Amino acid sequence: MISCPICHARLQADDKINGSCNRCKNDLQELFHIEQESHQWLRLGYYYLCEGDREKALDSVATALDLCDTRMGRLFFLFIQKLNFD
Ligand SMILES: [Zn+2]
């Protein structure tokens, strides 16, 4: 998450540590947690891709996108879809 979804201020590293936006002071802990969980699913997708399991990789990245839809995640999903394991 680059900016606060409430006031759109650019988030700093300290904001993630504090769990709130530096400008509007809203609690963003749950959103940071969801974002982190999405990153873990992306890493799992990368792991499955390295293991050659395309379906599990796609499922993992789809779960990551359900949690946090990012451009990088969508590109990763499309990349895996285009791979030919045959
Ligand atoms: Zn804010």
PDB file of the backbone (N, CA, C, O) and the ligand in Angstrom, with CONECT records:
HET     ZN  A 101       1
ATOM      1  N   MET A   1       0.860  -1.167   0.000  1.00  0.00           N
ATOM      2  CA  MET A   1       0.000   0.000   0.000  1.00  0.00           C
ATOM      3  C   MET A   1       0.902   1.225   0.000  1.00  0.00           C
ATOM      4  O   MET A   1       1.687   1.438   0.924  1.00  0.00           O
ATOM      5  N   ILE A   2       0.780   2.002  -1.025  1.00  0.00           N
ATOM      6  CA  ILE A   2       1.648   3.161  -1.187  1.00  0.00           C
ATOM      7  C   ILE A   2       1.068   4.385  -0.487  1.00  0.00           C
ATOM      8  O   ILE A   2       1.794   5.177   0.114  1.00  0.00           O
ATOM      9  N   SER A   3      -0.243   4.525  -0.575  1.00  0.00           N
ATOM     10  CA  SER A   3      -0.854   5.701   0.041  1.00  0.00           C
ATOM     11  C   SER A   3      -2.029   5.291   0.933  1.00  0.00           C
ATOM     12  O   SER A   3      -2.601   4.211   0.788  1.00  0.00           O
ATOM     13  N   CYS A   4      -2.359   6.178   1.842  1.00  0.00           N
ATOM     14  CA  CYS A   4      -3.466   5.945   2.770  1.00  0.00           C
ATOM     15  C   CYS A   4      -4.778   5.903   1.977  1.00  0.00           C
ATOM     16  O   CYS A   4      -5.058   6.817   1.202  1.00  0.00           O
ATOM     17  N   PRO A   5      -5.592   4.842   2.164  1.00  0.00           N
ATOM     18  CA  PRO A   5      -6.848   4.763   1.415  1.00  0.00           C
ATOM     19  C   PRO A   5      -7.881   5.790   1.875  1.00  0.00           C
ATOM     20  O   PRO A   5      -8.905   5.973   1.216  1.00  0.00           O
ATOM     21  N   ILE A   6      -7.624   6.453   2.987  1.00  0.00           N
ATOM     22  CA  ILE A   6      -8.592   7.415   3.518  1.00  0.00           C
ATOM     23  C   ILE A   6      -8.238   8.850   3.112  1.00  0.00           C
ATOM     24  O   ILE A   6      -9.072   9.571   2.566  1.00  0.00           O
ATOM     25  N   CYS A   7      -6.995   9.252   3.386  1.00  0.00           N
ATOM     26  CA  CYS A   7      -6.626  10.641   3.082  1.00  0.00           C
ATOM     27  C   CYS A   7      -5.660  10.754   1.901  1.00  0.00           C
ATOM     28  O   CYS A   7      -5.337  11.858   1.463  1.00  0.00           O
ATOM     29  N   HIS A   8      -5.203   9.612   1.390  1.00  0.00           N
ATOM     30  CA  HIS A   8      -4.319   9.541   0.216  1.00  0.00           C
ATOM     31  C   HIS A   8      -2.910  10.085   0.454  1.00  0.00           C
ATOM     32  O   HIS A   8      -2.171  10.334  -0.498  1.00  0.00           O
ATOM     33  N   ALA A   9      -2.542  10.268   1.711  1.00  0.00           N
ATOM     34  CA  ALA A   9      -1.167  10.675   2.012  1.00  0.00           C
ATOM     35  C   ALA A   9      -0.238   9.520   1.670  1.00  0.00           C
ATOM     36  O   ALA A   9      -0.591   8.352   1.833  1.00  0.00           O
ATOM     37  N   ARG A  10       0.946   9.860   1.197  1.00  0.00           N
ATOM     38  CA  ARG A  10       1.927   8.811   0.903  1.00  0.00           C
ATOM     39  C   ARG A  10       2.372   8.187   2.223  1.00  0.00           C
ATOM     40  O   ARG A  10       2.774   8.893   3.148  1.00  0.00           O
ATOM     41  N   LEU A  11       2.295   6.857   2.305  1.00  0.00           N
ATOM     42  CA  LEU A  11       2.653   6.171   3.546  1.00  0.00           C
ATOM     43  C   LEU A  11       4.165   6.010   3.649  1.00  0.00           C
ATOM     44  O   LEU A  11       4.850   5.776   2.653  1.00  0.00           O
ATOM     45  N   GLN A  12       4.659   6.138   4.846  1.00  0.00           N
ATOM     46  CA  GLN A  12       6.085   6.009   5.139  1.00  0.00           C
ATOM     47  C   GLN A  12       6.319   4.678   5.851  1.00  0.00           C
ATOM     48  O   GLN A  12       5.380   4.026   6.309  1.00  0.00           O
ATOM     49  N   ALA A  13       7.584   4.293   5.932  1.00  0.00           N
ATOM     50  CA  ALA A  13       7.934   3.044   6.619  1.00  0.00           C
ATOM     51  C   ALA A  13       7.440   3.068   8.067  1.00  0.00           C
ATOM     52  O   ALA A  13       6.980   2.048   8.581  1.00  0.00           O
ATOM     53  N   ASP A  14       7.531   4.211   8.717  1.00  0.00           N
ATOM     54  CA  ASP A  14       7.074   4.336  10.107  1.00  0.00           C
ATOM     55  C   ASP A  14       5.574   4.068  10.246  1.00  0.00           C
ATOM     56  O   ASP A  14       5.123   3.538  11.262  1.00  0.00           O
ATOM     57  N   ASP A  15       4.813   4.437   9.226  1.00  0.00           N
ATOM     58  CA  ASP A  15       3.363   4.224   9.286  1.00  0.00           C
ATOM     59  C   ASP A  15       3.047   2.735   9.404  1.00  0.00           C
ATOM     60  O   ASP A  15       2.145   2.337  10.141  1.00  0.00           O
ATOM     61  N   LYS A  16       3.803   1.917   8.666  1.00  0.00           N
ATOM     62  CA  LYS A  16       3.565   0.469   8.735  1.00  0.00           C
ATOM     63  C   LYS A  16       3.971  -0.075  10.093  1.00  0.00           C
ATOM     64  O   LYS A  16       3.344  -1.002  10.606  1.00  0.00           O
ATOM     65  N   ILE A  17       5.013   0.494  10.676  1.00  0.00           N
ATOM     66  CA  ILE A  17       5.440   0.062  12.010  1.00  0.00           C
ATOM     67  C   ILE A  17       4.396   0.481  13.044  1.00  0.00           C
ATOM     68  O   ILE A  17       4.041  -0.298  13.928  1.00  0.00           O
ATOM     69  N   ASN A  18       3.911   1.709  12.926  1.00  0.00           N
ATOM     70  CA  ASN A  18       2.928   2.229  13.884  1.00  0.00           C
ATOM     71  C   ASN A  18       1.518   1.675  13.630  1.00  0.00           C
ATOM     72  O   ASN A  18       0.688   1.638  14.538  1.00  0.00           O
ATOM     73  N   GLY A  19       1.259   1.250  12.399  1.00  0.00           N
ATOM     74  CA  GLY A  19      -0.054   0.700  12.071  1.00  0.00           C
ATOM     75  C   GLY A  19      -1.111   1.753  11.803  1.00  0.00           C
ATOM     76  O   GLY A  19      -2.302   1.448  11.760  1.00  0.00           O
ATOM     77  N   SER A  20      -0.672   3.001  11.621  1.00  0.00           N
ATOM     78  CA  SER A  20      -1.643   4.057  11.333  1.00  0.00           C
ATOM     79  C   SER A  20      -1.037   5.078  10.376  1.00  0.00           C
ATOM     80  O   SER A  20       0.180   5.161  10.215  1.00  0.00           O
ATOM     81  N   CYS A  21      -1.905   5.839   9.757  1.00  0.00           N
ATOM     82  CA  CYS A  21      -1.470   6.884   8.827  1.00  0.00           C
ATOM     83  C   CYS A  21      -0.887   8.058   9.613  1.00  0.00           C
ATOM     84  O   CYS A  21      -1.455   8.505  10.610  1.00  0.00           O
ATOM     85  N   ASN A  22       0.243   8.535   9.147  1.00  0.00           N
ATOM     86  CA  ASN A  22       0.909   9.638   9.835  1.00  0.00           C
ATOM     87  C   ASN A  22       0.107  10.934   9.753  1.00  0.00           C
ATOM     88  O   ASN A  22       0.178  11.764  10.659  1.00  0.00           O
ATOM     89  N   ARG A  23      -0.656  11.114   8.675  1.00  0.00           N
ATOM     90  CA  ARG A  23      -1.406  12.353   8.500  1.00  0.00           C
ATOM     91  C   ARG A  23      -2.766  12.318   9.211  1.00  0.00           C
ATOM     92  O   ARG A  23      -3.043  13.152  10.073  1.00  0.00           O
ATOM     93  N   CYS A  24      -3.619  11.338   8.838  1.00  0.00           N
ATOM     94  CA  CYS A  24      -4.986  11.336   9.371  1.00  0.00           C
ATOM     95  C   CYS A  24      -5.128  10.489  10.640  1.00  0.00           C
ATOM     96  O   CYS A  24      -6.168  10.522  11.298  1.00  0.00           O
ATOM     97  N   LYS A  25      -4.075   9.729  10.981  1.00  0.00           N
ATOM     98  CA  LYS A  25      -4.025   8.912  12.213  1.00  0.00           C
ATOM     99  C   LYS A  25      -5.017   7.756  12.238  1.00  0.00           C
ATOM    100  O   LYS A  25      -5.222   7.140  13.284  1.00  0.00           O
ATOM    101  N   ASN A  26      -5.639   7.455  11.090  1.00  0.00           N
ATOM    102  CA  ASN A  26      -6.557   6.308  11.074  1.00  0.00           C
ATOM    103  C   ASN A  26      -5.781   5.012  11.230  1.00  0.00           C
ATOM    104  O   ASN A  26      -4.647   4.880  10.770  1.00  0.00           O
ATOM    105  N   ASP A  27      -6.421   4.066  11.889  1.00  0.00           N
ATOM    106  CA  ASP A  27      -5.822   2.751  12.120  1.00  0.00           C
ATOM    107  C   ASP A  27      -5.846   1.942  10.820  1.00  0.00           C
ATOM    108  O   ASP A  27      -6.914   1.660  10.278  1.00  0.00           O
ATOM    109  N   LEU A  28      -4.673   1.577  10.331  1.00  0.00           N
ATOM    110  CA  LEU A  28      -4.558   0.826   9.084  1.00  0.00           C
ATOM    111  C   LEU A  28      -3.983  -0.571   9.320  1.00  0.00           C
ATOM    112  O   LEU A  28      -3.614  -1.269   8.376  1.00  0.00           O
ATOM    113  N   GLN A  29      -3.912  -0.967  10.589  1.00  0.00           N
ATOM    114  CA  GLN A  29      -3.273  -2.247  10.918  1.00  0.00           C
ATOM    115  C   GLN A  29      -3.884  -3.420  10.165  1.00  0.00           C
ATOM    116  O   GLN A  29      -3.167  -4.269   9.636  1.00  0.00           O
ATOM    117  N   GLU A  30      -5.211  -3.463  10.120  1.00  0.00           N
ATOM    118  CA  GLU A  30      -5.867  -4.585   9.450  1.00  0.00           C
ATOM    119  C   GLU A  30      -5.528  -4.591   7.955  1.00  0.00           C
ATOM    120  O   GLU A  30      -5.317  -5.654   7.370  1.00  0.00           O
ATOM    121  N   LEU A  31      -5.476  -3.418   7.346  1.00  0.00           N
ATOM    122  CA  LEU A  31      -5.126  -3.346   5.923  1.00  0.00           C
ATOM    123  C   LEU A  31      -3.679  -3.762   5.682  1.00  0.00           C
ATOM    124  O   LEU A  31      -3.382  -4.454   4.708  1.00  0.00           O
ATOM    125  N   PHE A  32      -2.780  -3.340   6.571  1.00  0.00           N
ATOM    126  CA  PHE A  32      -1.378  -3.758   6.453  1.00  0.00           C
ATOM    127  C   PHE A  32      -1.264  -5.274   6.595  1.00  0.00           C
ATOM    128  O   PHE A  32      -0.484  -5.924   5.901  1.00  0.00           O
ATOM    129  N   HIS A  33      -2.060  -5.816   7.510  1.00  0.00           N
ATOM    130  CA  HIS A  33      -2.037  -7.269   7.720  1.00  0.00           C
ATOM    131  C   HIS A  33      -2.517  -7.997   6.465  1.00  0.00           C
ATOM    132  O   HIS A  33      -1.908  -8.984   6.051  1.00  0.00           O
ATOM    133  N   ILE A  34      -3.587  -7.523   5.866  1.00  0.00           N
ATOM    134  CA  ILE A  34      -4.113  -8.137   4.638  1.00  0.00           C
ATOM    135  C   ILE A  34      -3.085  -8.033   3.513  1.00  0.00           C
ATOM    136  O   ILE A  34      -2.888  -8.980   2.751  1.00  0.00           O
ATOM    137  N   GLU A  35      -2.439  -6.887   3.420  1.00  0.00           N
ATOM    138  CA  GLU A  35      -1.406  -6.698   2.391  1.00  0.00           C
ATOM    139  C   GLU A  35      -0.252  -7.688   2.597  1.00  0.00           C
ATOM    140  O   GLU A  35       0.262  -8.274   1.645  1.00  0.00           O
ATOM    141  N   GLN A  36       0.135  -7.855   3.852  1.00  0.00           N
ATOM    142  CA  GLN A  36       1.213  -8.794   4.172  1.00  0.00           C
ATOM    143  C   GLN A  36       0.820 -10.229   3.819  1.00  0.00           C
ATOM    144  O   GLN A  36       1.615 -10.993   3.272  1.00  0.00           O
ATOM    145  N   GLU A  37      -0.420 -10.570   4.144  1.00  0.00           N
ATOM    146  CA  GLU A  37      -0.910 -11.909   3.830  1.00  0.00           C
ATOM    147  C   GLU A  37      -0.915 -12.132   2.319  1.00  0.00           C
ATOM    148  O   GLU A  37      -0.592 -13.223   1.850  1.00  0.00           O
ATOM    149  N   SER A  38      -1.279 -11.106   1.565  1.00  0.00           N
ATOM    150  CA  SER A  38      -1.260 -11.198   0.106  1.00  0.00           C
ATOM    151  C   SER A  38       0.162 -11.448  -0.396  1.00  0.00           C
ATOM    152  O   SER A  38       0.367 -12.252  -1.306  1.00  0.00           O
ATOM    153  N   HIS A  39       1.129 -10.771   0.185  1.00  0.00           N
ATOM    154  CA  HIS A  39       2.537 -10.969  -0.204  1.00  0.00           C
ATOM    155  C   HIS A  39       2.974 -12.401   0.076  1.00  0.00           C
ATOM    156  O   HIS A  39       3.733 -12.988  -0.694  1.00  0.00           O
ATOM    157  N   GLN A  40       2.490 -12.959   1.184  1.00  0.00           N
ATOM    158  CA  GLN A  40       2.843 -14.344   1.511  1.00  0.00           C
ATOM    159  C   GLN A  40       2.273 -15.309   0.466  1.00  0.00           C
ATOM    160  O   GLN A  40       2.928 -16.285   0.099  1.00  0.00           O
ATOM    161  N   TRP A  41       1.058 -15.038  -0.010  1.00  0.00           N
ATOM    162  CA  TRP A  41       0.476 -15.881  -1.054  1.00  0.00           C
ATOM    163  C   TRP A  41       1.247 -15.736  -2.359  1.00  0.00           C
ATOM    164  O   TRP A  41       1.416 -16.712  -3.090  1.00  0.00           O
ATOM    165  N   LEU A  42       1.716 -14.525  -2.658  1.00  0.00           N
ATOM    166  CA  LEU A  42       2.531 -14.340  -3.864  1.00  0.00           C
ATOM    167  C   LEU A  42       3.831 -15.135  -3.767  1.00  0.00           C
ATOM    168  O   LEU A  42       4.257 -15.767  -4.733  1.00  0.00           O
ATOM    169  N   ARG A  43       4.455 -15.096  -2.593  1.00  0.00           N
ATOM    170  CA  ARG A  43       5.693 -15.865  -2.401  1.00  0.00           C
ATOM    171  C   ARG A  43       5.418 -17.364  -2.536  1.00  0.00           C
ATOM    172  O   ARG A  43       6.231 -18.096  -3.100  1.00  0.00           O
ATOM    173  N   LEU A  44       4.281 -17.816  -2.025  1.00  0.00           N
ATOM    174  CA  LEU A  44       3.914 -19.216  -2.160  1.00  0.00           C
ATOM    175  C   LEU A  44       3.707 -19.554  -3.645  1.00  0.00           C
ATOM    176  O   LEU A  44       4.097 -20.628  -4.103  1.00  0.00           O
ATOM    177  N   GLY A  45       3.097 -18.637  -4.380  1.00  0.00           N
ATOM    178  CA  GLY A  45       2.929 -18.836  -5.823  1.00  0.00           C
ATOM    179  C   GLY A  45       4.273 -18.955  -6.517  1.00  0.00           C
ATOM    180  O   GLY A  45       4.443 -19.791  -7.404  1.00  0.00           O
ATOM    181  N   TYR A  46       5.216 -18.138  -6.125  1.00  0.00           N
ATOM    182  CA  TYR A  46       6.566 -18.204  -6.692  1.00  0.00           C
ATOM    183  C   TYR A  46       7.205 -19.559  -6.352  1.00  0.00           C
ATOM    184  O   TYR A  46       7.843 -20.187  -7.196  1.00  0.00           O
ATOM    185  N   TYR A  47       7.020 -19.988  -5.112  1.00  0.00           N
ATOM    186  CA  TYR A  47       7.557 -21.286  -4.692  1.00  0.00           C
ATOM    187  C   TYR A  47       6.990 -22.413  -5.561  1.00  0.00           C
ATOM    188  O   TYR A  47       7.738 -23.243  -6.077  1.00  0.00           O
ATOM    189  N   TYR A  48       5.654 -22.432  -5.718  1.00  0.00           N
ATOM    190  CA  TYR A  48       5.029 -23.487  -6.516  1.00  0.00           C
ATOM    191  C   TYR A  48       5.477 -23.407  -7.973  1.00  0.00           C
ATOM    192  O   TYR A  48       5.653 -24.431  -8.633  1.00  0.00           O
ATOM    193  N   LEU A  49       5.657 -22.199  -8.463  1.00  0.00           N
ATOM    194  CA  LEU A  49       6.137 -22.042  -9.834  1.00  0.00           C
ATOM    195  C   LEU A  49       7.519 -22.667  -9.978  1.00  0.00           C
ATOM    196  O   LEU A  49       7.788 -23.381 -10.944  1.00  0.00           O
ATOM    197  N   CYS A  50       8.385 -22.400  -9.021  1.00  0.00           N
ATOM    198  CA  CYS A  50       9.740 -22.979  -9.044  1.00  0.00           C
ATOM    199  C   CYS A  50       9.697 -24.499  -8.934  1.00  0.00           C
ATOM    200  O   CYS A  50      10.569 -25.194  -9.455  1.00  0.00           O
ATOM    201  N   GLU A  51       8.668 -25.011  -8.249  1.00  0.00           N
ATOM    202  CA  GLU A  51       8.512 -26.460  -8.113  1.00  0.00           C
ATOM    203  C   GLU A  51       7.864 -27.079  -9.351  1.00  0.00           C
ATOM    204  O   GLU A  51       7.767 -28.301  -9.465  1.00  0.00           O
ATOM    205  N   GLY A  52       7.424 -26.234 -10.268  1.00  0.00           N
ATOM    206  CA  GLY A  52       6.813 -26.727 -11.502  1.00  0.00           C
ATOM    207  C   GLY A  52       5.337 -27.037 -11.389  1.00  0.00           C
ATOM    208  O   GLY A  52       4.759 -27.667 -12.275  1.00  0.00           O
ATOM    209  N   ASP A  53       4.714 -26.593 -10.286  1.00  0.00           N
ATOM    210  CA  ASP A  53       3.283 -26.841 -10.103  1.00  0.00           C
ATOM    211  C   ASP A  53       2.500 -25.587 -10.506  1.00  0.00           C
ATOM    212  O   ASP A  53       2.238 -24.704  -9.690  1.00  0.00           O
ATOM    213  N   ARG A  54       2.141 -25.542 -11.775  1.00  0.00           N
ATOM    214  CA  ARG A  54       1.488 -24.358 -12.343  1.00  0.00           C
ATOM    215  C   ARG A  54       0.119 -24.089 -11.699  1.00  0.00           C
ATOM    216  O   ARG A  54      -0.216 -22.940 -11.411  1.00  0.00           O
ATOM    217  N   GLU A  55      -0.660 -25.135 -11.478  1.00  0.00           N
ATOM    218  CA  GLU A  55      -2.013 -24.943 -10.938  1.00  0.00           C
ATOM    219  C   GLU A  55      -1.980 -24.386  -9.519  1.00  0.00           C
ATOM    220  O   GLU A  55      -2.733 -23.472  -9.185  1.00  0.00           O
ATOM    221  N   LYS A  56      -1.101 -24.945  -8.686  1.00  0.00           N
ATOM    222  CA  LYS A  56      -0.993 -24.417  -7.323  1.00  0.00           C
ATOM    223  C   LYS A  56      -0.438 -22.995  -7.333  1.00  0.00           C
ATOM    224  O   LYS A  56      -0.828 -22.169  -6.508  1.00  0.00           O
ATOM    225  N   ALA A  57       0.468 -22.712  -8.263  1.00  0.00           N
ATOM    226  CA  ALA A  57       1.004 -21.351  -8.381  1.00  0.00           C
ATOM    227  C   ALA A  57      -0.116 -20.379  -8.752  1.00  0.00           C
ATOM    228  O   ALA A  57      -0.230 -19.297  -8.176  1.00  0.00           O
ATOM    229  N   LEU A  58      -0.940 -20.779  -9.723  1.00  0.00           N
ATOM    230  CA  LEU A  58      -2.058 -19.906 -10.140  1.00  0.00           C
ATOM    231  C   LEU A  58      -3.052 -19.708  -8.996  1.00  0.00           C
ATOM    232  O   LEU A  58      -3.524 -18.596  -8.760  1.00  0.00           O
ATOM    233  N   ASP A  59      -3.367 -20.803  -8.282  1.00  0.00           N
ATOM    234  CA  ASP A  59      -4.305 -20.691  -7.152  1.00  0.00           C
ATOM    235  C   ASP A  59      -3.761 -19.752  -6.078  1.00  0.00           C
ATOM    236  O   ASP A  59      -4.497 -18.938  -5.520  1.00  0.00           O
ATOM    237  N   SER A  60      -2.461 -19.875  -5.795  1.00  0.00           N
ATOM    238  CA  SER A  60      -1.858 -19.032  -4.761  1.00  0.00           C
ATOM    239  C   SER A  60      -1.886 -17.564  -5.162  1.00  0.00           C
ATOM    240  O   SER A  60      -2.216 -16.697  -4.353  1.00  0.00           O
ATOM    241  N   VAL A  61      -1.541 -17.294  -6.406  1.00  0.00           N
ATOM    242  CA  VAL A  61      -1.521 -15.897  -6.863  1.00  0.00           C
ATOM    243  C   VAL A  61      -2.952 -15.349  -6.946  1.00  0.00           C
ATOM    244  O   VAL A  61      -3.179 -14.171  -6.668  1.00  0.00           O
ATOM    245  N   ALA A  62      -3.908 -16.190  -7.322  1.00  0.00           N
ATOM    246  CA  ALA A  62      -5.311 -15.748  -7.336  1.00  0.00           C
ATOM    247  C   ALA A  62      -5.768 -15.368  -5.932  1.00  0.00           C
ATOM    248  O   ALA A  62      -6.482 -14.382  -5.753  1.00  0.00           O
ATOM    249  N   THR A  63      -5.352 -16.157  -4.933  1.00  0.00           N
ATOM    250  CA  THR A  63      -5.702 -15.826  -3.547  1.00  0.00           C
ATOM    251  C   THR A  63      -5.055 -14.503  -3.148  1.00  0.00           C
ATOM    252  O   THR A  63      -5.677 -13.674  -2.485  1.00  0.00           O
ATOM    253  N   ALA A  64      -3.796 -14.313  -3.558  1.00  0.00           N
ATOM    254  CA  ALA A  64      -3.113 -13.048  -3.263  1.00  0.00           C
ATOM    255  C   ALA A  64      -3.872 -11.876  -3.871  1.00  0.00           C
ATOM    256  O   ALA A  64      -4.021 -10.829  -3.241  1.00  0.00           O
ATOM    257  N   LEU A  65      -4.350 -12.058  -5.101  1.00  0.00           N
ATOM    258  CA  LEU A  65      -5.082 -10.982  -5.782  1.00  0.00           C
ATOM    259  C   LEU A  65      -6.442 -10.726  -5.135  1.00  0.00           C
ATOM    260  O   LEU A  65      -6.920  -9.592  -5.111  1.00  0.00           O
ATOM    261  N   ASP A  66      -7.060 -11.782  -4.613  1.00  0.00           N
ATOM    262  CA  ASP A  66      -8.334 -11.588  -3.899  1.00  0.00           C
ATOM    263  C   ASP A  66      -8.125 -10.701  -2.672  1.00  0.00           C
ATOM    264  O   ASP A  66      -8.979  -9.885  -2.326  1.00  0.00           O
ATOM    265  N   LEU A  67      -6.980 -10.876  -2.025  1.00  0.00           N
ATOM    266  CA  LEU A  67      -6.695 -10.096  -0.818  1.00  0.00           C
ATOM    267  C   LEU A  67      -6.253  -8.680  -1.152  1.00  0.00           C
ATOM    268  O   LEU A  67      -6.679  -7.719  -0.512  1.00  0.00           O
ATOM    269  N   CYS A  68      -5.395  -8.560  -2.160  1.00  0.00           N
ATOM    270  CA  CYS A  68      -4.826  -7.254  -2.506  1.00  0.00           C
ATOM    271  C   CYS A  68      -4.504  -7.263  -3.998  1.00  0.00           C
ATOM    272  O   CYS A  68      -3.531  -7.880  -4.432  1.00  0.00           O
ATOM    273  N   ASP A  69      -5.326  -6.576  -4.765  1.00  0.00           N
ATOM    274  CA  ASP A  69      -5.171  -6.570  -6.219  1.00  0.00           C
ATOM    275  C   ASP A  69      -4.093  -5.562  -6.608  1.00  0.00           C
ATOM    276  O   ASP A  69      -4.288  -4.349  -6.523  1.00  0.00           O
ATOM    277  N   THR A  70      -2.960  -6.096  -7.034  1.00  0.00           N
ATOM    278  CA  THR A  70      -1.855  -5.215  -7.442  1.00  0.00           C
ATOM    279  C   THR A  70      -1.500  -5.489  -8.900  1.00  0.00           C
ATOM    280  O   THR A  70      -1.761  -6.568  -9.431  1.00  0.00           O
ATOM    281  N   ARG A  71      -0.911  -4.507  -9.518  1.00  0.00           N
ATOM    282  CA  ARG A  71      -0.493  -4.646 -10.910  1.00  0.00           C
ATOM    283  C   ARG A  71       0.542  -5.771 -11.038  1.00  0.00           C
ATOM    284  O   ARG A  71       0.489  -6.584 -11.960  1.00  0.00           O
ATOM    285  N   MET A  72       1.483  -5.794 -10.090  1.00  0.00           N
ATOM    286  CA  MET A  72       2.519  -6.834 -10.108  1.00  0.00           C
ATOM    287  C   MET A  72       1.907  -8.219  -9.957  1.00  0.00           C
ATOM    288  O   MET A  72       2.322  -9.158 -10.636  1.00  0.00           O
ATOM    289  N   GLY A  73       0.929  -8.354  -9.078  1.00  0.00           N
ATOM    290  CA  GLY A  73       0.265  -9.634  -8.889  1.00  0.00           C
ATOM    291  C   GLY A  73      -0.462 -10.076 -10.149  1.00  0.00           C
ATOM    292  O   GLY A  73      -0.412 -11.248 -10.524  1.00  0.00           O
ATOM    293  N   ARG A  74      -1.139  -9.136 -10.803  1.00  0.00           N
ATOM    294  CA  ARG A  74      -1.858  -9.472 -12.042  1.00  0.00           C
ATOM    295  C   ARG A  74      -0.883  -9.886 -13.143  1.00  0.00           C
ATOM    296  O   ARG A  74      -1.143 -10.829 -13.891  1.00  0.00           O
ATOM    297  N   LEU A  75       0.247  -9.170 -13.236  1.00  0.00           N
ATOM    298  CA  LEU A  75       1.260  -9.530 -14.236  1.00  0.00           C
ATOM    299  C   LEU A  75       1.839 -10.917 -13.947  1.00  0.00           C
ATOM    300  O   LEU A  75       2.056 -11.713 -14.860  1.00  0.00           O
ATOM    301  N   PHE A  76       2.083 -11.189 -12.681  1.00  0.00           N
ATOM    302  CA  PHE A  76       2.598 -12.495 -12.282  1.00  0.00           C
ATOM    303  C   PHE A  76       1.610 -13.591 -12.657  1.00  0.00           C
ATOM    304  O   PHE A  76       2.004 -14.640 -13.166  1.00  0.00           O
ATOM    305  N   PHE A  77       0.321 -13.347 -12.404  1.00  0.00           N
ATOM    306  CA  PHE A  77      -0.732 -14.309 -12.747  1.00  0.00           C
ATOM    307  C   PHE A  77      -0.745 -14.576 -14.256  1.00  0.00           C
ATOM    308  O   PHE A  77      -0.789 -15.729 -14.686  1.00  0.00           O
ATOM    309  N   LEU A  78      -0.707 -13.506 -15.054  1.00  0.00           N
ATOM    310  CA  LEU A  78      -0.710 -13.654 -16.515  1.00  0.00           C
ATOM    311  C   LEU A  78       0.537 -14.382 -16.994  1.00  0.00           C
ATOM    312  O   LEU A  78       0.474 -15.213 -17.901  1.00  0.00           O
ATOM    313  N   PHE A  79       1.676 -14.061 -16.375  1.00  0.00           N
ATOM    314  CA  PHE A  79       2.937 -14.712 -16.727  1.00  0.00           C
ATOM    315  C   PHE A  79       2.830 -16.219 -16.519  1.00  0.00           C
ATOM    316  O   PHE A  79       3.228 -16.996 -17.388  1.00  0.00           O
ATOM    317  N   ILE A  80       2.291 -16.638 -15.367  1.00  0.00           N
ATOM    318  CA  ILE A  80       2.160 -18.062 -15.080  1.00  0.00           C
ATOM    319  C   ILE A  80       1.189 -18.714 -16.077  1.00  0.00           C
ATOM    320  O   ILE A  80       1.414 -19.829 -16.549  1.00  0.00           O
ATOM    321  N   GLN A  81       0.115 -17.995 -16.381  1.00  0.00           N
ATOM    322  CA  GLN A  81      -0.860 -18.539 -17.342  1.00  0.00           C
ATOM    323  C   GLN A  81      -0.231 -18.808 -18.699  1.00  0.00           C
ATOM    324  O   GLN A  81      -0.572 -19.782 -19.371  1.00  0.00           O
ATOM    325  N   LYS A  82       0.691 -17.938 -19.099  1.00  0.00           N
ATOM    326  CA  LYS A  82       1.297 -18.052 -20.440  1.00  0.00           C
ATOM    327  C   LYS A  82       2.400 -19.100 -20.509  1.00  0.00           C
ATOM    328  O   LYS A  82       2.796 -19.525 -21.595  1.00  0.00           O
ATOM    329  N   LEU A  83       2.897 -19.514 -19.339  1.00  0.00           N
ATOM    330  CA  LEU A  83       3.994 -20.487 -19.330  1.00  0.00           C
ATOM    331  C   LEU A  83       3.521 -21.826 -19.877  1.00  0.00           C
ATOM    332  O   LEU A  83       2.395 -22.261 -19.637  1.00  0.00           O
ATOM    333  N   ASN A  84       4.401 -22.449 -20.604  1.00  0.00           N
ATOM    334  CA  ASN A  84       4.096 -23.776 -21.149  1.00  0.00           C
ATOM    335  C   ASN A  84       5.010 -24.788 -20.473  1.00  0.00           C
ATOM    336  O   ASN A  84       6.225 -24.772 -20.672  1.00  0.00           O
ATOM    337  N   PHE A  85       4.424 -25.656 -19.685  1.00  0.00           N
ATOM    338  CA  PHE A  85       5.210 -26.632 -18.940  1.00  0.00           C
ATOM    339  C   PHE A  85       5.421 -27.930 -19.727  1.00  0.00           C
ATOM    340  O   PHE A  85       6.078 -28.853 -19.246  1.00  0.00           O
ATOM    341  N   ASP A  86       4.860 -27.993 -20.937  1.00  0.00           N
ATOM    342  CA  ASP A  86       4.980 -29.244 -21.711  1.00  0.00           C
ATOM    343  C   ASP A  86       6.339 -29.411 -22.350  1.00  0.00           C
ATOM    344  O   ASP A  86       6.584 -30.409 -23.027  1.00  0.00           O
TER     345      ASP A  86
HETATM  346 ZN    ZN A 101      -4.459   8.926   6.070  1.00  0.00          ZN2+
END
